[in-house]
Amino acid sequence: MNTVITNEQQLQTEIDALKTQFSETKDIYREVCVLLFFRYGITPTANKLYQYVRRGSMSAPADALNKFWVELREKSRVRIDRPDIPENISTLAGNLIADLWSEAQKAAQAGFSELVDNAAAEILKYRLQSEMAEQKLEENRQLLTETQAELKNALTRLSETENLHQVDILALADKEKTFKTLQNEKSFLEAELMKVQANYSVQIDKLHESLMLSDQRYRALESKTLLDIDRERQRAAKLEKELTRLNQTLTKARIANSNQLSKQQVLINSLRENIGMLKGQLKESQRHLAAAMKMHNRIKGRNISTKQAR
């Protein structure tokens, strides 16, 4: 089915080219008759001609087709002009040679058409394989892009977590600053206690009470600070493990995608080589056809020369 579609498209392309080469409608119909019969081995009809050309009335392709058959019939006749051969034998011999030439031409055309169809089918098969390989390669590239995007998101989340960790560190520094301030207050209160201890017992009691409160606040803050420090250490260790896992996942994905891309590229190169080889075989077949047509024109020229000599 694909071969038929390809031949149909090629035929329509050549007919469109003929429309640009000839301005007269009858000339276009005549050339399309020649193209269908000699190039594609298709018997032209009036409906088929009008379907391809679509110019003029329905009588135009019918007239052109009649003239084509008359000319073909005249050109296919072979006349043998020798005085020692009876006219009826000469006519029979000419018709026999014409029939032999027609059969040889049909056989050559059939063989060439089969070769062209096989070559076109092989080219189409490898082209489809190449397209499938390229599609698979594109899917792998898309997968790699998605993996990279996921890694980027993971790194973004990690960066945000590190920022939060930095904020917690700053908060811890503030707490340590407060802790040092409390230590300074404690030292100051102890110094004041030493100064007034001798004369002001009441103030000493108050200062002692304040010292106790400060010591409690210090111990409570110390415990909370130690818990916060331990919590942040655990979070940092967890983040380090997550970063290590993400790096390992990225490395595996890169290696897998790199191997897949290499395999797909090798397959595409092989398919392109096969397509090039088949195109070369098609050109060689076209060259043989051109040689056969040249021989046909040479025989036709000899027939015309024989008629003129007669």
Backbone as CSV, one residue per row, in Angstrom:
resi,resn,N_x,N_y,N_z,CA_x,CA_y,CA_z,C_x,C_y,C_z
1,MET,0.824,-1.201,0.000,0.000,0.000,0.000,0.864,1.260,0.000
2,ASN,1.939,1.272,0.778,2.833,2.419,0.824,3.517,2.650,-0.512
3,THR,3.868,1.539,-1.215,4.517,1.663,-2.526,3.574,2.305,-3.529
4,VAL,2.301,1.899,-3.485,1.311,2.465,-4.406,1.153,3.963,-4.156
5,ILE,1.086,4.341,-2.895,0.947,5.758,-2.559,2.155,6.547,-3.035
6,THR,3.349,5.960,-2.860,4.575,6.643,-3.287,4.586,6.837,-4.796
7,ASN,4.235,5.782,-5.586,4.198,5.902,-7.043,3.156,6.920,-7.488
8,GLU,2.023,6.946,-6.807,0.963,7.896,-7.154,1.434,9.327,-6.927
9,GLN,2.109,9.559,-5.824,2.632,10.897,-5.542,3.689,11.300,-6.562
10,GLN,4.582,10.372,-6.917,5.620,10.674,-7.907,4.997,10.960,-9.266
11,LEU,3.972,10.203,-9.640,3.291,10.419,-10.914,2.647,11.795,-10.952
12,GLN,1.970,12.184,-9.873,1.320,13.488,-9.849,2.343,14.614,-9.907
13,THR,3.489,14.407,-9.303,4.553,15.421,-9.354,5.055,15.614,-10.777
14,GLU,5.261,14.505,-11.512,5.731,14.608,-12.890,4.665,15.244,-13.781
15,ILE,3.386,14.959,-13.523,2.309,15.568,-14.315,2.257,17.075,-14.055
16,ASP,2.440,17.491,-12.807,2.467,18.927,-12.504,3.630,19.615,-13.220
17,ALA,4.758,18.897,-13.346,5.898,19.462,-14.071,5.572,19.623,-15.561
18,LEU,4.851,18.651,-16.118,4.447,18.755,-17.529,3.514,19.943,-17.749
19,LYS,2.671,20.257,-16.777,1.760,21.399,-16.907,2.527,22.711,-17.034
20,THR,3.677,22.776,-16.381,4.482,23.996,-16.473,5.302,24.041,-17.764
21,GLN,5.591,22.883,-18.370,6.405,22.837,-19.583,5.580,23.101,-20.850
22,PHE,4.313,22.710,-20.850,3.469,22.845,-22.037,2.283,23.748,-21.710
23,SER,2.022,24.676,-22.619,0.903,25.605,-22.419,-0.389,25.100,-23.041
24,GLU,-0.303,24.332,-24.144,-1.494,23.820,-24.804,-2.044,22.604,-24.054
25,THR,-3.377,22.591,-23.908,-4.017,21.483,-23.179,-3.825,20.152,-23.884
26,LYS,-3.927,20.162,-25.216,-3.785,18.905,-25.959,-2.372,18.342,-25.828
27,ASP,-1.363,19.252,-25.785,0.017,18.777,-25.608,0.210,18.141,-24.237
28,ILE,-0.422,18.730,-23.243,-0.299,18.172,-21.883,-0.914,16.782,-21.822
29,TYR,-2.109,16.623,-22.409,-2.755,15.302,-22.413,-1.918,14.275,-23.183
30,ARG,-1.296,14.701,-24.288,-0.470,13.788,-25.080,0.740,13.316,-24.263
31,GLU,1.415,14.260,-23.576,2.590,13.892,-22.792,2.218,13.021,-21.589
32,VAL,1.043,13.262,-21.003,0.608,12.434,-19.880,0.315,11.012,-20.350
33,CYS,-0.238,10.872,-21.581,-0.436,9.535,-22.149,0.890,8.791,-22.269
34,VAL,1.889,9.488,-22.798,3.220,8.879,-22.951,3.788,8.499,-21.590
35,LEU,3.634,9.409,-20.614,4.172,9.155,-19.266,3.519,7.933,-18.631
36,LEU,2.181,7.868,-18.704,1.477,6.736,-18.078,1.838,5.418,-18.746
37,PHE,1.868,5.392,-20.062,2.036,4.134,-20.777,3.482,3.634,-20.730
38,PHE,4.448,4.519,-21.017,5.835,4.078,-21.154,6.598,4.127,-19.836
39,ARG,6.297,5.095,-18.952,7.061,5.218,-17.722,6.482,4.355,-16.602
40,TYR,5.157,4.342,-16.451,4.534,3.646,-15.332,3.783,2.383,-15.735
41,GLY,3.717,2.091,-17.043,3.045,0.873,-17.483,1.550,0.881,-17.227
42,ILE,0.937,2.079,-17.218,-0.495,2.219,-16.968,-1.195,2.516,-18.292
43,THR,-2.264,1.777,-18.588,-3.036,2.027,-19.811,-3.876,3.285,-19.617
44,PRO,-3.624,4.346,-20.386,-4.359,5.594,-20.167,-5.802,5.483,-20.646
45,THR,-6.710,6.133,-19.912,-8.113,6.256,-20.298,-8.502,7.724,-20.209
46,ALA,-9.648,8.070,-20.828,-10.082,9.462,-20.832,-10.376,9.946,-19.414
47,ASN,-11.042,9.127,-18.622,-11.354,9.526,-17.247,-10.091,9.697,-16.411
48,LYS,-9.147,8.771,-16.576,-7.898,8.841,-15.804,-7.090,10.069,-16.204
49,LEU,-7.047,10.380,-17.514,-6.334,11.564,-17.970,-6.947,12.835,-17.392
50,TYR,-8.261,12.928,-17.434,-8.925,14.131,-16.916,-8.744,14.234,-15.398
51,GLN,-8.700,13.076,-14.734,-8.493,13.078,-13.285,-7.126,13.649,-12.910
52,TYR,-6.110,13.353,-13.724,-4.767,13.840,-13.426,-4.559,15.284,-13.873
53,VAL,-5.098,15.663,-15.054,-4.791,16.974,-15.645,-5.834,18.008,-15.250
54,ARG,-7.122,17.656,-15.411,-8.237,18.540,-15.069,-8.168,19.868,-15.820
55,ARG,-8.047,19.778,-17.122,-8.074,20.968,-17.976,-8.958,20.688,-19.187
56,GLY,-9.654,21.746,-19.659,-10.503,21.594,-20.821,-11.743,20.772,-20.513
57,SER,-12.478,20.418,-21.581,-13.685,19.601,-21.430,-13.309,18.122,-21.488
58,MET,-14.304,17.244,-21.292,-14.055,15.808,-21.323,-13.677,15.316,-22.719
59,SER,-13.989,16.114,-23.749,-13.625,15.695,-25.106,-12.121,15.842,-25.353
60,ALA,-11.489,16.758,-24.594,-10.049,16.990,-24.797,-9.229,15.735,-24.487
61,PRO,-9.380,15.089,-23.332,-8.599,13.870,-23.086,-8.970,12.736,-24.037
62,ALA,-10.255,12.671,-24.467,-10.660,11.607,-25.396,-9.971,11.777,-26.755
63,ASP,-9.924,13.023,-27.256,-9.251,13.277,-28.534,-7.760,12.972,-28.430
64,ALA,-7.163,13.429,-27.338,-5.731,13.190,-27.159,-5.432,11.705,-27.063
65,LEU,-6.313,10.946,-26.396,-6.105,9.514,-26.257,-6.220,8.809,-27.605
66,ASN,-7.190,9.205,-28.437,-7.331,8.596,-29.763,-6.100,8.850,-30.629
67,LYS,-5.604,10.083,-30.599,-4.413,10.409,-31.379,-3.200,9.627,-30.877
68,PHE,-3.122,9.462,-29.563,-1.997,8.713,-28.996,-2.002,7.259,-29.487
69,TRP,-3.176,6.622,-29.483,-3.234,5.229,-29.930,-2.934,5.109,-31.425
70,VAL,-3.401,6.103,-32.213,-3.113,6.075,-33.654,-1.619,6.202,-33.897
71,GLU,-0.992,7.172,-33.220,0.452,7.366,-33.405,1.230,6.155,-32.924
72,LEU,0.816,5.596,-31.793,1.525,4.427,-31.255,1.385,3.241,-32.203
73,ARG,0.205,3.088,-32.776,-0.019,1.976,-33.707,0.846,2.140,-34.959
74,GLU,0.942,3.402,-35.441,1.740,3.657,-36.636,3.227,3.439,-36.362
75,LYS,3.681,3.905,-35.188,5.104,3.793,-34.878,5.511,2.359,-34.562
76,SER,4.551,1.570,-34.109,4.888,0.191,-33.750,4.907,-0.742,-34.957
77,ARG,4.429,-0.267,-36.091,4.474,-1.105,-37.288,5.896,-1.169,-37.834
78,VAL,6.291,-2.346,-38.244,7.603,-2.553,-38.859,7.385,-3.023,-40.290
79,ARG,7.901,-2.252,-41.226,7.731,-2.581,-42.652,9.051,-3.117,-43.199
80,ILE,8.956,-4.203,-43.960,10.131,-4.806,-44.597,9.975,-4.626,-46.103
81,ASP,10.798,-3.785,-46.665,10.713,-3.444,-48.095,11.846,-4.129,-48.850
82,ARG,11.497,-5.273,-49.449,12.445,-5.979,-50.329,11.652,-6.503,-51.518
83,PRO,12.207,-6.304,-52.710,11.447,-6.688,-53.909,11.252,-8.197,-54.036
84,ASP,12.134,-8.997,-53.396,12.029,-10.433,-53.573,11.114,-11.100,-52.546
85,ILE,10.486,-10.292,-51.631,9.587,-10.840,-50.613,8.166,-10.425,-50.952
86,PRO,7.218,-11.353,-51.022,5.822,-10.993,-51.304,5.280,-10.034,-50.255
87,GLU,4.323,-9.250,-50.691,3.790,-8.197,-49.814,3.132,-8.787,-48.570
88,ASN,2.362,-9.890,-48.718,1.683,-10.448,-47.551,2.673,-11.008,-46.533
89,ILE,3.771,-11.633,-47.032,4.805,-12.152,-46.113,5.529,-10.995,-45.441
90,SER,5.786,-9.925,-46.195,6.454,-8.749,-45.616,5.612,-8.140,-44.495
91,THR,4.288,-8.087,-44.765,3.395,-7.523,-43.737,3.368,-8.401,-42.492
92,LEU,3.257,-9.725,-42.703,3.240,-10.635,-41.546,4.538,-10.560,-40.753
93,ALA,5.657,-10.485,-41.460,6.958,-10.396,-40.770,7.060,-9.093,-39.974
94,GLY,6.581,-8.007,-40.590,6.610,-6.727,-39.875,5.758,-6.766,-38.620
95,ASN,4.556,-7.355,-38.742,3.687,-7.454,-37.563,4.304,-8.345,-36.492
96,LEU,4.975,-9.437,-36.933,5.616,-10.327,-35.976,6.715,-9.602,-35.207
97,ILE,7.530,-8.829,-35.932,8.618,-8.083,-35.262,8.031,-7.043,-34.311
98,ALA,6.947,-6.386,-34.766,6.310,-5.389,-33.893,5.779,-6.037,-32.620
99,ASP,5.135,-7.236,-32.772,4.627,-7.932,-31.597,5.753,-8.346,-30.660
100,LEU,6.868,-8.821,-31.243,8.008,-9.206,-30.407,8.560,-8.008,-29.644
101,TRP,8.653,-6.886,-30.331,9.165,-5.681,-29.667,8.231,-5.227,-28.541
102,SER,6.908,-5.313,-28.805,5.943,-4.910,-27.782,6.044,-5.805,-26.557
103,GLU,6.161,-7.129,-26.778,6.275,-8.049,-25.651,7.561,-7.818,-24.870
104,ALA,8.662,-7.567,-25.624,9.942,-7.305,-24.939,9.861,-6.031,-24.119
105,GLN,9.199,-5.010,-24.678,9.054,-3.749,-23.958,8.214,-3.938,-22.697
106,LYS,7.111,-4.714,-22.807,6.272,-4.956,-21.635,7.052,-5.710,-20.556
107,ALA,7.820,-6.711,-20.963,8.598,-7.494,-19.988,9.630,-6.612,-19.281
108,ALA,10.297,-5.769,-20.093,11.299,-4.881,-19.483,10.641,-3.899,-18.521
109,GLN,9.473,-3.351,-18.944,8.766,-2.408,-18.080,8.299,-3.072,-16.788
110,ALA,7.792,-4.334,-16.901,7.328,-5.047,-15.705,8.483,-5.321,-14.742
111,GLY,9.624,-5.756,-15.306,10.774,-6.036,-14.450,11.266,-4.774,-13.747
112,PHE,11.293,-3.661,-14.503,11.758,-2.418,-13.893,10.779,-1.935,-12.811
113,SER,9.476,-2.047,-13.100,8.484,-1.607,-12.121,8.598,-2.413,-10.838
114,GLU,8.802,-3.731,-10.988,8.948,-4.571,-9.791,10.189,-4.188,-8.996
115,LEU,11.284,-3.906,-9.719,12.517,-3.510,-9.040,12.349,-2.178,-8.315
116,VAL,11.675,-1.218,-8.982,11.447,0.086,-8.364,10.553,-0.055,-7.138
117,ASP,9.502,-0.894,-7.253,8.602,-1.090,-6.111,9.338,-1.703,-4.929
118,ASN,10.171,-2.724,-5.203,10.924,-3.365,-4.114,11.883,-2.379,-3.464
119,ALA,12.585,-1.603,-4.295,13.537,-0.633,-3.746,12.816,0.428,-2.929
120,ALA,11.680,0.922,-3.446,10.918,1.926,-2.703,10.395,1.364,-1.388
121,ALA,9.968,0.098,-1.400,9.479,-0.523,-0.161,10.601,-0.640,0.872
122,GLU,11.793,-1.042,0.398,12.924,-1.157,1.332,13.297,0.206,1.902
123,ILE,13.314,1.228,1.037,13.647,2.578,1.507,12.635,3.039,2.544
124,LEU,11.359,2.795,2.269,10.320,3.199,3.211,10.457,2.457,4.535
125,LYS,10.799,1.133,4.445,10.945,0.355,5.680,12.070,0.917,6.542
126,TYR,13.234,1.168,5.919,14.345,1.706,6.695,14.073,3.129,7.163
127,ARG,13.326,3.876,6.373,12.983,5.233,6.804,12.089,5.198,8.033
128,LEU,11.120,4.258,8.052,10.258,4.121,9.223,11.065,3.681,10.446
129,GLN,12.008,2.741,10.230,12.858,2.317,11.347,13.689,3.492,11.879
130,SER,14.191,4.306,10.941,14.968,5.473,11.360,14.122,6.451,12.150
131,GLU,12.870,6.654,11.696,11.998,7.565,12.417,11.675,7.028,13.813
132,MET,11.465,5.694,13.903,11.193,5.116,15.218,12.400,5.266,16.139
133,ALA,13.601,5.073,15.594,14.807,5.225,16.409,14.976,6.663,16.869
134,GLU,14.707,7.615,15.955,14.813,9.018,16.338,13.761,9.381,17.382
135,GLN,12.560,8.791,17.247,11.526,9.042,18.249,11.955,8.507,19.615
136,LYS,12.558,7.292,19.630,13.043,6.729,20.884,14.149,7.600,21.477
137,LEU,15.018,8.121,20.601,16.083,9.001,21.071,15.497,10.259,21.681
138,GLU,14.461,10.806,21.049,13.823,12.013,21.579,13.180,11.735,22.930
139,GLU,12.577,10.517,23.081,11.987,10.162,24.371,13.060,10.085,25.455
140,ASN,14.222,9.515,25.104,15.311,9.441,26.084,15.819,10.829,26.451
141,ARG,15.892,11.704,25.439,16.301,13.081,25.736,15.298,13.765,26.649
142,GLN,13.996,13.515,26.399,12.970,14.095,27.248,13.087,13.572,28.679
143,LEU,13.384,12.249,28.791,13.562,11.661,30.122,14.747,12.287,30.843
144,LEU,15.840,12.513,30.100,17.009,13.150,30.696,16.672,14.560,31.151
145,THR,15.903,15.290,30.317,15.512,16.661,30.684,14.677,16.655,31.956
146,GLU,13.726,15.689,32.039,12.896,15.609,33.234,13.723,15.257,34.466
147,THR,14.695,14.337,34.292,15.561,13.967,35.415,16.387,15.160,35.886
148,GLN,16.904,15.925,34.912,17.672,17.119,35.275,16.797,18.141,35.989
149,ALA,15.523,18.251,35.531,14.612,19.190,36.193,14.329,18.751,37.629
150,GLU,14.139,17.418,37.814,13.926,16.915,39.166,15.147,17.162,40.047
151,LEU,16.327,16.959,39.476,17.541,17.216,40.247,17.646,18.692,40.605
152,LYS,17.281,19.546,39.637,17.329,20.984,39.905,16.381,21.349,41.026
153,ASN,15.169,20.745,41.011,14.217,21.004,42.093,14.757,20.506,43.431
154,ALA,15.392,19.321,43.385,15.955,18.780,44.624,17.059,19.686,45.171
155,LEU,17.912,20.187,44.244,18.978,21.101,44.670,18.386,22.397,45.215
156,THR,17.270,22.842,44.593,16.614,24.056,45.090,16.094,23.838,46.506
157,ARG,15.433,22.647,46.694,14.945,22.334,48.039,16.099,22.234,49.030
158,LEU,17.203,21.650,48.594,18.365,21.530,49.469,18.911,22.905,49.822
159,SER,18.923,23.807,48.804,19.401,25.169,49.061,18.498,25.884,50.060
160,GLU,17.159,25.670,49.888,16.230,26.285,50.836,16.436,25.735,52.240
161,THR,16.677,24.414,52.315,16.925,23.807,53.629,18.202,24.346,54.250
162,GLU,19.218,24.516,53.396,20.474,25.082,53.912,20.275,26.517,54.392
163,ASN,19.411,27.245,53.668,19.121,28.622,54.122,18.436,28.601,55.486
164,LEU,17.469,27.652,55.620,16.812,27.525,56.925,17.811,27.131,58.003
165,HIS,18.728,26.235,57.614,19.764,25.832,58.563,20.621,27.025,58.969
166,GLN,20.905,27.883,57.985,21.698,29.069,58.283,20.941,30.004,59.218
167,VAL,19.613,30.105,58.967,18.792,30.934,59.861,18.819,30.377,61.279
168,ASP,18.725,29.046,61.393,18.781,28.431,62.715,20.128,28.673,63.384
169,ILE,21.180,28.652,62.587,22.519,28.918,63.142,22.597,30.348,63.674
170,LEU,22.004,31.275,62.892,22.000,32.666,63.352,21.193,32.815,64.637
171,ALA,20.039,32.086,64.675,19.235,32.137,65.901,20.016,31.553,67.077
172,LEU,20.747,30.473,66.805,21.563,29.875,67.872,22.662,30.834,68.325
173,ALA,23.223,31.576,67.384,24.240,32.558,67.751,23.653,33.646,68.649
174,ASP,22.408,34.043,68.320,21.752,35.031,69.174,21.541,34.479,70.585
175,LYS,21.158,33.184,70.632,20.967,32.569,71.951,22.281,32.488,72.723
176,GLU,23.356,32.162,71.987,24.655,32.118,72.650,25.062,33.509,73.149
177,LYS,24.697,34.520,72.340,24.990,35.901,72.758,24.216,36.239,74.032
178,THR,22.945,35.809,74.053,22.135,36.023,75.256,22.707,35.257,76.439
179,PHE,23.174,34.052,76.175,23.793,33.234,77.216,25.029,33.934,77.794
180,LYS,25.842,34.505,76.915,27.028,35.228,77.382,26.618,36.467,78.184
181,THR,25.524,37.090,77.718,25.041,38.264,78.452,24.610,37.888,79.859
182,LEU,23.928,36.739,79.956,23.506,36.260,81.273,24.715,35.912,82.141
183,GLN,25.733,35.339,81.481,26.953,35.059,82.251,27.578,36.355,82.773
184,ASN,27.553,37.372,81.954,28.095,38.669,82.382,27.265,39.261,83.525
185,GLU,25.924,39.089,83.384,25.058,39.569,84.453,25.353,38.835,85.760
186,LYS,25.566,37.504,85.604,25.870,36.719,86.795,27.162,37.204,87.448
187,SER,28.145,37.431,86.643,29.424,37.920,87.179,29.254,39.285,87.827
188,PHE,28.461,40.118,87.151,28.226,41.459,87.712,27.506,41.378,89.048
189,LEU,26.486,40.513,89.131,25.736,40.373,90.369,26.604,39.801,91.483
190,GLU,27.451,38.841,91.119,28.365,38.304,92.131,29.313,39.391,92.649
191,ALA,29.762,40.243,91.750,30.649,41.339,92.176,29.932,42.328,93.096
192,GLU,28.691,42.632,92.708,27.907,43.532,93.540,27.633,42.920,94.913
193,LEU,27.412,41.586,94.863,27.174,40.892,96.134,28.392,41.017,97.051
194,MET,29.571,40.915,96.536,30.792,41.016,97.331,30.956,42.419,97.911
195,LYS,30.496,43.419,97.156,30.663,44.808,97.590,29.738,45.167,98.776
196,VAL,28.511,44.686,98.659,27.517,45.147,99.642,27.226,44.106,100.715
197,GLN,27.922,42.976,100.659,27.617,41.875,101.562,27.820,42.290,103.035
198,ALA,28.807,43.083,103.288,29.136,43.427,104.665,28.061,44.296,105.323
199,ASN,27.491,45.234,104.581,26.601,46.230,105.179,25.121,46.014,104.888
200,TYR,24.790,45.346,103.815,23.381,45.274,103.429,22.954,43.819,103.271
201,SER,22.599,43.180,104.337,22.199,41.768,104.330,20.918,41.544,103.525
202,VAL,20.018,42.549,103.631,18.762,42.407,102.895,19.019,42.405,101.384
203,GLN,19.896,43.357,101.040,20.225,43.425,99.618,20.977,42.170,99.164
204,ILE,21.742,41.612,100.145,22.448,40.384,99.808,21.466,39.264,99.512
205,ASP,20.387,39.211,100.351,19.384,38.173,100.107,18.729,38.349,98.728
206,LYS,18.403,39.659,98.457,17.773,39.918,97.157,18.717,39.568,95.996
207,LEU,19.963,39.966,96.225,20.923,39.658,95.170,21.129,38.149,95.031
208,HIS,21.129,37.466,96.178,21.269,36.006,96.122,20.078,35.371,95.385
209,GLU,18.867,35.934,95.685,17.682,35.420,94.995,17.777,35.681,93.484
210,SER,18.236,36.905,93.186,18.389,37.227,91.757,19.424,36.313,91.107
211,LEU,20.466,36.034,91.874,21.498,35.144,91.348,20.941,33.758,91.085
212,MET,20.089,33.303,91.978,19.496,31.993,91.796,18.601,31.962,90.539
213,LEU,17.828,33.051,90.417,16.956,33.122,89.229,17.789,33.151,87.938
214,SER,18.855,33.932,88.004,19.712,34.006,86.812,20.355,32.657,86.511
215,ASP,20.736,31.959,87.620,21.332,30.650,87.422,20.323,29.669,86.838
216,GLN,19.066,29.737,87.291,18.032,28.879,86.719,17.801,29.192,85.242
217,ARG,17.710,30.490,84.963,17.541,30.891,83.546,18.733,30.414,82.716
218,TYR,19.918,30.533,83.304,21.111,30.089,82.599,21.059,28.596,82.310
219,ARG,20.681,27.798,83.336,20.635,26.352,83.155,19.539,25.951,82.149
220,ALA,18.376,26.628,82.285,17.293,26.321,81.344,17.697,26.660,79.902
221,LEU,18.305,27.833,79.759,18.744,28.237,78.421,19.855,27.323,77.910
222,GLU,20.716,26.883,78.816,21.796,25.983,78.427,21.223,24.653,77.927
223,SER,20.258,24.124,78.656,19.641,22.861,78.227,18.949,23.012,76.874
224,LYS,18.192,24.121,76.734,17.492,24.355,75.465,18.480,24.543,74.324
225,THR,19.562,25.254,74.635,20.573,25.492,73.600,21.238,24.191,73.169
226,LEU,21.540,23.329,74.150,22.151,22.042,73.817,21.195,21.177,72.981
227,LEU,19.902,21.214,73.301,18.921,20.463,72.509,18.842,21.003,71.073
228,ASP,18.826,22.340,70.961,18.778,22.944,69.622,20.019,22.585,68.810
229,ILE,21.173,22.592,69.475,22.415,22.251,68.769,22.370,20.792,68.289
230,ASP,21.898,19.875,69.156,21.817,18.466,68.768,20.814,18.267,67.631
231,ARG,19.686,18.993,67.703,18.670,18.884,66.647,19.225,19.367,65.303
232,GLU,19.946,20.456,65.327,20.524,20.985,64.092,21.602,20.058,63.535
233,ARG,22.357,19.417,64.410,23.353,18.450,63.938,22.672,17.273,63.238
234,GLN,21.578,16.762,63.845,20.849,15.655,63.217,20.264,16.077,61.861
235,ARG,19.738,17.301,61.801,19.176,17.774,60.527,20.263,17.913,59.470
236,ALA,21.423,18.417,59.879,22.534,18.563,58.927,22.987,17.191,58.419
237,ALA,23.039,16.199,59.322,23.442,14.853,58.885,22.417,14.270,57.918
238,LYS,21.128,14.509,58.191,20.081,14.012,57.288,20.170,14.674,55.921
239,LEU,20.444,15.963,55.910,20.583,16.678,54.638,21.787,16.168,53.843
240,GLU,22.878,15.867,54.530,24.060,15.329,53.854,23.744,13.972,53.215
241,LYS,22.981,13.117,53.934,22.599,11.822,53.355,21.706,12.006,52.130
242,GLU,20.754,12.941,52.203,19.847,13.184,51.072,20.616,13.707,49.859
243,LEU,21.572,14.599,50.112,22.391,15.124,49.013,23.220,14.014,48.365
244,THR,23.764,13.116,49.190,24.537,11.987,48.647,23.662,11.081,47.796
245,ARG,22.429,10.799,48.274,21.513,9.954,47.502,21.127,10.598,46.169
246,LEU,20.868,11.894,46.184,20.498,12.607,44.956,21.663,12.610,43.953
247,ASN,22.865,12.791,44.442,24.035,12.759,43.543,24.214,11.380,42.916
248,GLN,24.001,10.321,43.716,24.106,8.963,43.168,23.027,8.708,42.116
249,THR,21.800,9.175,42.394,20.695,9.003,41.416,21.001,9.726,40.116
250,LEU,21.525,10.952,40.234,21.877,11.724,39.026,22.964,11.023,38.220
251,THR,23.954,10.485,38.904,25.050,9.801,38.200,24.532,8.576,37.446
252,LYS,23.660,7.778,38.117,23.107,6.604,37.434,22.269,6.999,36.234
253,ALA,21.451,8.058,36.392,20.586,8.502,35.275,21.419,8.991,34.099
254,ARG,22.504,9.729,34.406,23.371,10.223,33.313,24.030,9.066,32.567
255,ILE,24.512,8.055,33.315,25.171,6.908,32.668,24.176,6.139,31.810
256,ALA,22.959,5.887,32.358,21.945,5.128,31.603,21.529,5.868,30.347
257,ASN,21.294,7.159,30.452,20.865,7.944,29.278,21.980,8.046,28.247
258,SER,23.233,8.155,28.729,24.355,8.230,27.789,24.489,6.941,26.987
259,ASN,24.333,5.783,27.674,24.410,4.498,26.954,23.279,4.356,25.956
260,GLN,22.062,4.765,26.374,20.902,4.655,25.466,21.062,5.542,24.244
261,LEU,21.569,6.768,24.444,21.782,7.685,23.316,22.815,7.127,22.345
262,SER,23.853,6.510,22.873,24.890,5.932,22.004,24.321,4.812,21.155
263,LYS,23.500,3.933,21.780,22.916,2.826,21.015,21.991,3.329,19.920
264,GLN,21.147,4.315,20.256,20.209,4.852,19.262,20.957,5.527,18.111
265,GLN,22.066,6.217,18.419,22.824,6.885,17.354,23.456,5.873,16.408
266,VAL,23.954,4.754,16.959,24.532,3.696,16.110,23.468,3.114,15.188
267,LEU,22.256,2.884,15.732,21.167,2.346,14.910,20.783,3.315,13.795
268,ILE,20.718,4.603,14.095,20.355,5.610,13.078,21.405,5.647,11.977
269,ASN,22.690,5.582,12.335,23.754,5.603,11.323,23.664,4.388,10.417
270,SER,23.360,3.208,11.002,23.222,1.991,10.188,22.063,2.101,9.214
271,LEU,20.943,2.632,9.694,19.770,2.777,8.819,20.041,3.776,7.704
272,ARG,20.748,4.838,7.997,21.067,5.816,6.950,21.967,5.213,5.877
273,GLU,22.907,4.345,6.298,23.757,3.670,5.307,22.941,2.758,4.397
274,ASN,21.962,2.027,4.988,21.110,1.151,4.164,20.284,1.954,3.179
275,ILE,19.768,3.124,3.615,18.975,3.976,2.721,19.832,4.476,1.566
276,GLY,21.076,4.874,1.869,21.976,5.331,0.804,22.275,4.233,-0.195
277,MET,22.459,2.991,0.295,22.740,1.875,-0.611,21.551,1.610,-1.525
278,LEU,20.346,1.637,-0.972,19.144,1.383,-1.781,18.918,2.500,-2.793
279,LYS,19.216,3.738,-2.428,19.092,4.832,-3.392,20.054,4.636,-4.560
280,GLY,21.260,4.119,-4.261,22.213,3.837,-5.336,21.690,2.758,-6.278
281,GLN,21.060,1.711,-5.689,20.484,0.656,-6.536,19.353,1.206,-7.396
282,LEU,18.555,2.131,-6.842,17.456,2.728,-7.613,18.000,3.551,-8.781
283,LYS,19.063,4.302,-8.547,19.658,5.088,-9.632,20.190,4.177,-10.736
284,GLU,20.783,3.030,-10.322,21.306,2.093,-11.323,20.165,1.527,-12.165
285,SER,19.022,1.231,-11.530,17.862,0.723,-12.281,17.333,1.780,-13.240
286,GLN,17.314,3.030,-12.811,16.863,4.122,-13.684,17.810,4.279,-14.879
287,ARG,19.095,4.037,-14.647,20.052,4.143,-15.752,19.789,3.058,-16.784
288,HIS,19.478,1.817,-16.306,19.154,0.741,-17.247,17.892,1.061,-18.041
289,LEU,16.895,1.666,-17.383,15.667,2.034,-18.086,15.956,3.082,-19.159
290,ALA,16.793,4.050,-18.838,17.135,5.085,-19.808,17.828,4.466,-21.029
291,ALA,18.667,3.463,-20.771,19.344,2.795,-21.886,18.329,2.051,-22.752
292,ALA,17.342,1.406,-22.101,16.307,0.689,-22.868,15.478,1.654,-23.694
293,MET,15.142,2.826,-23.121,14.364,3.825,-23.860,15.183,4.379,-25.033
294,LYS,16.491,4.536,-24.809,17.347,5.018,-25.879,17.368,4.020,-27.042
295,MET,17.438,2.716,-26.694,17.405,1.682,-27.742,16.073,1.705,-28.481
296,HIS,14.972,1.919,-27.731,13.645,1.983,-28.349,13.578,3.155,-29.332
297,ASN,14.098,4.299,-28.910,14.082,5.478,-29.801,14.934,5.237,-31.043
298,ARG,16.052,4.496,-30.860,16.906,4.207,-31.996,16.189,3.319,-33.006
299,ILE,15.462,2.291,-32.485,14.708,1.403,-33.392,13.574,2.177,-34.056
300,LYS,12.934,3.055,-33.278,11.852,3.855,-33.843,12.390,4.768,-34.940
301,GLY,13.613,5.319,-34.723,14.219,6.162,-35.763,14.518,5.362,-37.016
302,ARG,14.973,4.128,-36.831,15.224,3.285,-38.007,13.940,3.004,-38.785
303,ASN,12.827,2.769,-38.043,11.539,2.531,-38.702,11.111,3.744,-39.510
304,ILE,11.303,4.916,-38.947,10.932,6.148,-39.656,11.785,6.315,-40.905
305,SER,13.091,6.011,-40.766,13.989,6.121,-41.928,13.571,5.134,-43.015
306,THR,13.154,3.957,-42.600,12.688,2.938,-43.584,11.453,3.422,-44.314
307,LYS,10.516,4.046,-43.569,9.312,4.576,-44.213,9.666,5.654,-45.222
308,GLN,10.564,6.561,-44.783,10.937,7.644,-45.690,11.620,7.132,-46.943
309,ALA,12.485,6.106,-46.772,13.170,5.547,-47.935,12.197,4.903,-48.898
310,ARG,11.130,4.328,-48.323,10.120,3.701,-49.172,9.333,4.747,-49.964
